[in-house]
Amino acid sequence: MGYPLTTDAIAHSLISVTTSPARTRRFDLRRLYTAAALIPAVYVIIAYLASWALTLLLIAVGFMALLELYRLSFQSRLSRLLVGIGLATFVMVLARSHVSLGLPELLIAGALVVGAAVFFVAPSAEHRWKDALIILFGVLYVGFPLSTVVSTRSLPSGEFLVLFLAVVTWASDTGAYYTGTLWGKHLLMPSISPKKTVEGVLGGLALAVVAALLAQQWFASQLSLSDALILGALLTGAGLIGDLFESVIKRRTGVKDSGGILPGHGGMLDRLDSLLFTAPTFYYYVACVRGLSPSL
């Protein structure tokens, strides 16, 4: 059973900050073990392998995240046919830059196939519309943002830009988690995320800005110091929105985590929720504001 979210409740959370009750400060050490195992492998794929290796990694993790989303959304009505179409469309969205396919054409084709398929699997007209929208929403929510990581990789020195995005997103999440766990007292939006605190957000912002400045000096020289400062704040805000957005989805479906594939982190969707909003924010900043264009 989901948790009702009314407009008044959300508005109240936005304009008021609640002091959280005293709670035991505990770190989940599994988060450290999982990060220690995965970060070196991800770094090698981004920095040293060809661009298609990163695309394959994004397809793999996005595939798992999208499947988790569909399981949450459909629950007992999970249709293998519809889910299969959604996952296939997702793969094509991420691989499109390698096979010269356009995003609008892919989405239109996917929508037509989904629209035809729901007539065979949905029990009623109401479910047909709902099921089709869930499938297409999943492709847009998970597929489009991850495709902007592929687009970022195609920019000049794109591997370093992707590293910058990954480092700052990770720093914001890490700073928020540990600061909130140690010193968090004032709940940010308790009706949506009962553990997220103002102190955690500020800690995430501070660490993200520091990480952005260090990354700019170390390997992302195509960005300026002002870019680093702006992106540190911008990606923190985008990541926060992504985290809260997924929290709304989980509360409506009545679950705590989207899955359990990553010890200490929950599901793959839980791990990617911030990146799904920071990735397009970062790509359009460097492409539109900085004017970087794909290398030929």
N, C-alpha and C positions, 0 to 999 in steps of 0.2 A: 504494500500500500504506500502511495506517495504522500508527501507532505504538502499541504496546500500553501501556495504563495500568493497572497493577495497584493494588490497595488499599494494599499495602505501599509502593509507590513514591510514591503521593500522600501517605500518612501521613508518610513520611520527609521529603518536601518541606515539609510543614507544620511539622514540629518542628525542622528544621535549616536553617540559612542557609549557603549555600556561597559562598566567595569566587570571583568570576569571574576568568578569566585576563585578562591585559592585552590590550586591544583598541584599535584606532584610533578616536579620537573624531571622528565625522563627522556633520554635520547634512545632512539631505536638504532642500535649499533648495526643492524642488518642494512641500513641505508648506506653506511660507510663501506661495508663489505661489497655490496652490490656495485657502488660507484667505483671502488678500487678495481673491480674486475672488468667493468665495461668501459671506463673512460680511456684507458690506453688503446683498446681495440678501435674505438670510435675515432680517436686522434689519428691513428695510422691510416684508417680508411679515408678520412677527410684530407689529410696533409700529404700523403705519399702515393695513394693509388689513383687510378684514372677516374674520371667523373662518373662513369657508369657504375663504379663500385659503390659510391655514395647513393646513387639512385636505387640500386638493389637493396642497400641497407634501409633506406626510407620506405621502400615498398614492403620490406619484411616487417618493420616495426609498425608502419601504418596499417598494414593488413591485419595485424593482431589488434590494434586499437579500434579499427573500424568494426571488426567482428565483435569486440566487447560492446561497442555502442549498439550494434544491431541486437545483440542478446539482451541488453538492458531495455531496449525500446520495444521489441516484439515479445520477449519473455516466452510464454507458452505457445504463442502463435508464430514462432520463428519458421519462416519458409526458406528452404534450401535454394529454391529457384530464384527468389527475389534477392536473397543475400548473395548468391553467386553472381547475379547480374551486377549488383552494387559493387562487389569486390573486383569484378573484371573491369568495370568502368573506372574504378579507383586506380587500378594498375595502369590503365591506358593514360589516365590524366598525368600520372607521374612520369611515364615513359615517353610522353608525347614529344618532348624536345629531342629525343634520340631517334624518333621515327617520323619527324616532320608532320605532326598532326596538330590541328588547331583546337584550343580549349572549347570555343563555342560549338564547333561541330561535334566534338566528343560528348558534350553535355546534352545536346539536342538528340543525338543518336541514343544515348543512354536513357533519356527521358522517354523516347518512343518505345524502346524495348521494355522498359519497366511498365509503361502504360499498357502495353499489350499483355504482359505477363500477369498483371494483377487480376485480369479478368478470369484467369484460369485457377488462381490460388486464393483470392480473397473471398470470404463467405458472403459479403454484402457490399452494396455500393459505398456505404460509409467507410468500410475497411479498405476498399480499393483506393480511395483518395488518400486516406491516412497512411497506408502501407507504401504507396508510391512516393509520398512526400518524405517519409522516414528514410527510404533508400536514397533519394536524391539529396536530402539534407546531409546524410552521412558522407556522401562523396564530396560535397562542398565543404563541410566542416573539417574533415580530415584530409581529403585529397588535395583540394586547392592550396591550403597553407603549406603542405609539405612540397607541393610542386614549386612553390616560390623558393624553397631551399635549393632545388635543382637549378632554378633560374639564377640564383645567386652564385652558384658554383660556375656557371657559364660566363660570369663577368670577368674582366681582367683581374688576375691574381685572386680568382674566386675562392680558392681553397682557404686563403687567409681571411676572407670576408666571412665564410661559413664558420671558421674557427672563432672569429670575433663574436658572431651571433651565438654560437654554442656556449662560449665562455661567459658572456654577459648574462645570458638566460639562466645558465646554471648558477652563477654567482648570486643573482637576484633570488632564485628559489632557495639556495642554501642559506643566504643571509637571513631571509625571512623565517625559515624553519628554525634555525638555531637561536636567533634573537627572540623570536616569539616564544620558544620553549623556555628560554632562560628568564626573560624579563617581561613577557607579554601579560598585560593586565587589562587593557582596554579593547574590548571586542569591536571589530570593525563593522561587520554586517552579520550579527548573530542569527538572523532569520534565514540566511543563505549558507554561511560558513561559520559554524559555532566555535572554531578554534583559531580563526584568523584574527590577528590583533593589529592595532595601530603600530605598536612597537615592532612587530614583525615586518610590516611593510617598510618602515623607516630603516630597519636593519638591512632589508633586501635592497633598498635604494642605495644605501651607503656602499655596500659591498659591490653592487653592480657598477656604480660610477668609478670606484677604485679599479675594478677589473677592466672596465672599458679604457681607462687612461693607461693602464699598464699594457693592455693588448695593443693599443694604438702605438705606443712607443716600441714595443717588442716586435710585432709582425704585421700590423695593419697600418702601414705608413701612408696608404692612399687615403686614409681618413685624417682629418685635422683634429687638434685637441678640442676645439669647439664641437666637432662632430661626436667625439667620444663622450663629452659631457652631455650633449643632447640625447644621444642614443642610450646612455646609461639610464637616464630618467625615462625616456620614451619606452624602452623595452621593459623597464620595471612596471610601468603603468599598463602596457599591453599584456604582460604576463599575468598581472593581477586580474585583469578582466577575463583572461582565458581561464584562470583558476576558478574564479567565481562563476563563470559560465558553465563549466563542467559540474560545479557544485549544485547548480540549479537542476541540471539533468539528473544527477544522482539522487537528489532529494525528491524529485518528482517520481522517480522509480523506486525509491525506498531502499537504497543501498548505500553502504559506507565507502566501498572501493569498487572500481569498475571491474577488477579482477584480482588475481593473486600471483601473476607470473613473475613479478619482481619483488623479492623479499624486502620488506621495509618501505616499499614504494607503492604497493598495491598493484593495479593493472597497468598495461601499457598506455591506456588512455590517461590514467592519472599522471604518468610520467611525461606525456606529451602535451598536456593541456595548456601549459604556458607557451610552448613552442608554436602551437597552432595559431597563436595571436602575435607572438614576437616575430615569427618568420616573415609573414607578409608585410608587417610594419617596417622591418629592417630592409627588405628588398626594395620596397617602393621609396624608402628614404634614399638609399644609395643610388637607385636608378633615376629617380625624379629630382631629388634635391642636389645630389652630388653629380648627376648626369653621367653616371657610368653606364656603358652599353655593352652587350654581350660581345665576347671576342669571336672572331670569325675563324 
